[in-house]
Amino acid sequence: METLSAVEGFWDNATALTASADHAAYMIHVILVALMMTVLAPMFYFLYKYSAKRHPKEKAENITHNISLELAWTIIPTMLMMVIFYYGYIVIKDNRTMPTDAKHIKVIGKMWSWAYEYPNGKKTDKLYVPQNENIILDMTAPKGDVIHAFWIPAFRQKEDVVPGRMTQLWFNATRLGEYDVECTEYCGDRHSYMLSKVVVLPKDEYYAWINSNSAYPGGPDTSSEPMGKTLLTNNGCISCHSMGDETLVGPGFKGIVGRMVKTANGEMTSDRAYLKDAILDPDKDIVDGFSAGMMPTSAGVLSEEEVNQIIDYLSTNK
């Protein structure tokens, strides 16, 4: 699988809409530079021609108006702005008209990770898509989280991800490879670490994976890996928690089950009940040194069985 650099991925036509977006951007920049020069060029010309040395006060004349000039500086910029509107409208229309034959993939953005869920229930922390097929992303964030913005620079695509609402973005990736995903809406302490990838696969490779038990293309069968570990990875938990002792945004997972913790509600044991509350209602018992609102709830994102699988896995991480 080809991994593209940021420059390669940005300038190449990675999707069917990239060329039209670039063309509109080039045209708009050319027009804006032309409009800028209609102001700057006369300004420097007048500074030269009408300097005190070359044009003393006694030569000054009172000019009331010039119909031709006034019509020109009104009509020409208006026409150029309509050209900008036209190119912008065409690109926006293409981007916002969702194809009817597209495959839908759910995107969940939360502090501070991206998670993807496919129609068959499979979940990943990278977005895997087939080449040359229309893809619609149905995007949301958990209630109680903050606004994020899903941005794929190489695809020229960005859309806000709003808690409790569903927004959409579509594309048709024409070139194989990996492309960066970033959050462009400041969303808290680890905003700059809210990164992911879009991985464009050949169709046969994609469908072989989506119909397999592998967690990711080319990976081992998930039956050989604890489901709790897969859930922690696919739901972005390890972007804020280390599997060791290191404290990132939240405490490390090593030995987290069964230890004593000091909370705002007193000292308690991090048993199964406590950890279940920490996952589904993270502001209930705040550990000393941390503050409310740092961790979004996983209620409605993880099922009770999945929560238990995560706790089972954490119990083995001594």
N, C-alpha and C positions, 0 to 999 in steps of 0.2 A: 504493500500500500504506500502510495506516494504521500509524503508529508510536505506540504508547501510552506515556504517561508511567508512572513507577513506581507512582503512586497509582492511576491509571485501571486499569492492568493488574492491580493487586493486588485491588481491591475489586469489579471486575466478574466475572461468571461466565464465565471464559474456557474452562472445560471442563465436561463433564457431571457431574463429581464435586465441583466447587468449592462449590456451594451446600450440599451435605450436610456437607462438612468445616467450612464456616463455621458452620452451624447447630449442629453438635456443639461447636465452640469457644465459641459464645455461651452455650449451655446449661451447659457446664462452668464458665465464668467466673461465671455467675449463681449456680450452686450453691456454688462456692468462696467467693464474696463473702458468701452467706448463712451458710455455716459459719463464716467469719471473724467475722461480726457476732455469732454466738451466743457467741463468746468475748469479743470486745471490749466489746459492750454491757453484759453483766453485770459485767465488770471495772470499767468506769467507774462503773456504778451502785453497786457495792460500795465503790469508793473514796470516793464521795460519802456514801453512807448510813452507812458504818461508820468514818468518820473519827474521830479522837480527840475532836474537838470535839462531834460529834453522838452518839457512842457510846462513852462512857468504859469503861475496863476492867471496872468493877464490874457493868456490864450484859451482859458477854459470857456466852454460854451454850455448853455443849458439845453439839454436834449430832452424833450418831453416823452416821446415814444417813437417806436418804429414798428409799424404793423406787420411787415414781412418777418422781421426778427422775432416778434412776439408769437406770431403764428407758428413759426418754425420750432421755437423751443417749447411749444405746447404740443404740437401735433406729432413731431418726430419721437420725443420720449414716450408719448402715449402709445404710439405704434410699437415701439420697442418693448414696452412693458406688456403689451398684449401678446407679443411673441413669447416672452418669458412665461406668461400665464398659460399659453397654449402648450408649450413643452412640459411645463410642470403638471398641467392637468392630465396630459396623456400618460405620463409616468405614474401619477397617483391613481388614475383610473385603472391602469393595468395591474397595479399592485393591490388595489382594493377590490377588484372583481374576482371573487373566489371561483376557481374552476369546479365544475360539478362532478368531475371524474377523479377527484383527488383522494388520497389516503390521509386519514386524520391521525395525528399523534398528539397526545396531551403533554403539555409542558407545565411544570409546577416550579415557580420561582419563590424561594424563601431565603431569609437571612441564613447563610450567604452561599447558596448553592442552587444548581439547576437539576431537576429530575425529569425523566421522560417516561411516559407510559404508552405502550402500544396497544392496538385494539385487542390483541389476545391476552392482555394482562401483564406482559413482560415489562420490566422496568430497568432502566440504565441511567448512568450518570453522564454518558455521552449520547448525542443524538445520532443514531444510525439511520440512513435513508438510502433507497435504491437510486441509481443513476437514471436520468431521463424519465422520471415519473413526477406527477404533480403531488405535492405534499402540503397539507394544511396543518398548521400548528394551532391547537386550541389551548390557549394559555391562561393561567390564573395563578393566584397566590392565596395561601390560607388566610382566613379571616383573622384579624389581629396582627398580621404581618404589615409590611410597608410596600410602597410602590417600587417596582423594579422596571427595567427596560431591557428587553431581549434584543441584542444587536449582533448581526453577523456581518462584519465589515466587507468581506469578499463578495457577499450577496447583495450589498447595498440595501439591507433590510433591517428595520428596527420597529419595534412595537412595545408599548407600555404593557406591563403585567400588573394588574390591579387586584388587591385582595377582595374576594367575594364576587368578582366579575369575570366574564370570559371575553378575552380579546383574541383576534386571529391574525395570522400572518401566513403567506403561502410562497412557495418557490418551486422551481424545477431545476435541480442541480444537474448540469451537463458535463461536469468534469470531475473525475475521481480524485480523492484526496481528503485531507483533514483541513478544516477551516475553524478559525477562532470564534468563540462566542463570548461576549462580554456583557456586563450590566452597565448601562450608561445613565442610570438614575441613582444618585447618591443614596445609599440605603443603610448606612451605618458603618461601624468600625472596620469590618472586613469587606467593604464594597469592592476594593481593588482586587480582592482574591476571589470574587464571584465569577469564575471562569469555567468554560467548558469547551467542547468541540462538536462540530458537525462532521461526521464521517460519511462520505459518499462512497457506496460500495457498488460493484457490478450487481446486476439484478439477481443472477443465479446465486451469488455469494450471500446477498441479503436475505433472500427467501429461504436458503438453506439454514441460515442462522435463526431467522424469526420462527421457523417451524421446529427448531431443535430445543434441547434443554440447556444449552450453553448460555451463560450470563451475558457474554459478549462474543462477537465474531472471532473465531479462532481460539476461544477460551475453552476451559474444561467443562465437562457436563456439570451442571449445578448440583446434581445428586452427590458429587464428590466434595462439595464445599458447604459448610454450614450456612443455612438460609439466613441466619442472623447476621453473618458477615456480609452476605450479598445485600441485605436490606440496609445495613449501615452505609455501604458504599453507594448504592443506587439512590438513596434518599438524601445524600449529601451530609450525613452526620459527621463524617470524618474530616469535613472541611473546617469544623469548629472544635472537634474533639480529637485528640491524639489517641492512638491505641496504647501508648505508654503512659509515663507519669507526667509528661509535659502538659502544662496548661496553655491552651490557645485562647479561644473565646470562652470556652467552657472547660471544666476539669478533664484530665486524662481518664481513659477508660480502664487502665490497668488497676485491678483489684477494687473496682468501684462497687461490686456487689458484696454486701455484708459489712462494710466498714461504717464507723461512726462519723456523722457529719454534723456540723453546727449550722443551724438555720435560724432565720428570724423568728421561728416558732419554737426554738429550743433545740437541744441535741436529740438526734434520732438515728436509727439504723437504716442504711440504704438497702433495705430488703426489697422483695419483689413488688410489694404494694407501693413503697416509696418510689421505686424506679418507674413503675407504671404511671404514677402521678406526674413524675418529672418529665415523662414523654408526652403525656396527653394534656397536662395542666401545669406547665413548667413554672408558673408564677405562684404556685400554691405554697411551696416551702423553699424559699430562696436561700441558697447556701451562702454563708458569710464570705464576703469578698466579691460577690457577684450582685447584679442588680436585675430588677424586673424588666421584662421586655426584651431581653437579650436573645432568648430562644423562642421561636414560634411554636405553637402547639402542633402536634401531629394528629390531633383528633380529626377524623374525616379523611386523613391521608393514609394512616396505617390501621389495619384491622386489629382486633384483639389478638387473633392468632399471630399476626406479624409482630406485635409488641412482645408477646411471650417468646417468640423465636429470638428476638433481639436480646432479651434479658437472659435467655438460656445461653446464648453465645457469650455475652459479657461475663457470665458466671465462670466460664472456662478461661477467661483472660486474667490470670493471677499475677 
